[in-house]
Amino acid sequence: MSLHLIIGDKLLSSWSLRAALALELTGAPYTEEVIKLGKPDTRERLLEHSPTGKVPLLKTTRGVIADSLAIAEYLAEQFPSESLWPSDIFSRAQARSACAQMHSGFFALRNHMPFHLGHDAALSPMPPEVKVDIERMLVLWAECRAAATEEGPYLFGRLSLADAFFAPIAVRLRTYQVKLPAIDEAYVETLYQWPAFKAWQKAGLEELNR
């Protein structure tokens, strides 16, 4: 199977990070193409690959798949032996629900705390709506942990697509120096120690010097 992932800057593109981590979970080989965001020709270059004009995009032998959630579902079905979602039926439903909620919500958190791997300063003052989003996010993580049936430090015990989807949130919480309960801080650290994430972070920070 030929897989080609088209992404934005690793320093800045949270949606691209999700798709890349999902691909890493499969263990399958793939190629990667970075299209710099915010450039005069960015949209033109993206439209060469997909009418959405957005990243990430996954090129397969049958065509292009747009949107990180669709990419994740495609990979889960293409690589069933890798069990990208939790194996338990209820846990799997909860994981999908959590990813869908993140995918379509938390706008205040995302707007006021834009993704940037090199950021290192607290948001001050923090708008009330951002506090609400963060509190809801931590409740959502707790719901995931409560639904887990497997042991491990990730949201559902073992590593899954849910962790790929929440890695950019972990980056926001850490780079904006949000004080977290110990259990949530431990989860953020777990994601930061995930080898696939560490490789992305290293590459993203190297973009600062280019």
Secondary structure as the mmCIF struct_conf table of DSSP 4:
data_model
#
loop_
_struct_conf.conf_type_id
_struct_conf.id
_struct_conf.beg_label_comp_id
_struct_conf.beg_label_asym_id
_struct_conf.beg_label_seq_id
_struct_conf.end_label_comp_id
_struct_conf.end_label_asym_id
_struct_conf.end_label_seq_id
STRN STRN1 HIS A 4 ILE A 7
TURN_TY1_P TURN_TY1_P1 LYS A 10 LEU A 12
HELX_RH_AL_P HELX_RH_AL_P1 SER A 14 THR A 26
TURN_TY1_P TURN_TY1_P2 GLY A 27 GLY A 27
STRN STRN2 THR A 31 VAL A 34
TURN_TY1_P TURN_TY1_P3 LEU A 37 GLY A 38
BEND BEND1 LYS A 39 LYS A 39
TURN_TY1_P TURN_TY1_P4 PRO A 40 ASP A 41
HELX_RH_AL_P HELX_RH_AL_P2 THR A 42 LEU A 47
TURN_TY1_P TURN_TY1_P5 GLU A 48 HIS A 49
TURN_TY1_P TURN_TY1_P6 PRO A 51 THR A 52
BEND BEND2 VAL A 55 VAL A 55
STRN STRN3 LEU A 57 THR A 60
TURN_TY1_P TURN_TY1_P7 THR A 61 ARG A 62
STRN STRN4 GLY A 63 ALA A 66
BEND BEND3 ASP A 67 ASP A 67
HELX_RH_AL_P HELX_RH_AL_P3 SER A 68 GLN A 78
HELX_RH_3T_P HELX_RH_3T_P1 PRO A 80 GLU A 82
BEND BEND4 TRP A 85 TRP A 85
BEND BEND5 SER A 87 ASP A 88
HELX_RH_AL_P HELX_RH_AL_P4 ILE A 89 SER A 104
HELX_RH_AL_P HELX_RH_AL_P5 PHE A 107 HIS A 112
BEND BEND6 MET A 113 MET A 113
TURN_TY1_P TURN_TY1_P8 LEU A 117 GLY A 118
BEND BEND7 SER A 124 PRO A 125
HELX_LH_PP_P HELX_LH_PP_P1 MET A 126 PRO A 127
HELX_RH_AL_P HELX_RH_AL_P6 PRO A 128 ALA A 147
BEND BEND8 GLU A 150 GLU A 150
BEND BEND9 GLY A 152 PRO A 153
STRN STRN5 TYR A 154 TYR A 154
TURN_TY1_P TURN_TY1_P9 LEU A 155 PHE A 156
STRN STRN6 GLY A 157 GLY A 157
BEND BEND10 ARG A 158 ARG A 158
HELX_RH_AL_P HELX_RH_AL_P7 LEU A 161 THR A 175
TURN_TY1_P TURN_TY1_P10 TYR A 176 GLN A 177
HELX_RH_AL_P HELX_RH_AL_P8 ALA A 182 GLN A 193
HELX_RH_AL_P HELX_RH_AL_P9 PRO A 195 GLU A 206
HELX_RH_3T_P HELX_RH_3T_P2 GLU A 207 ASN A 209
#
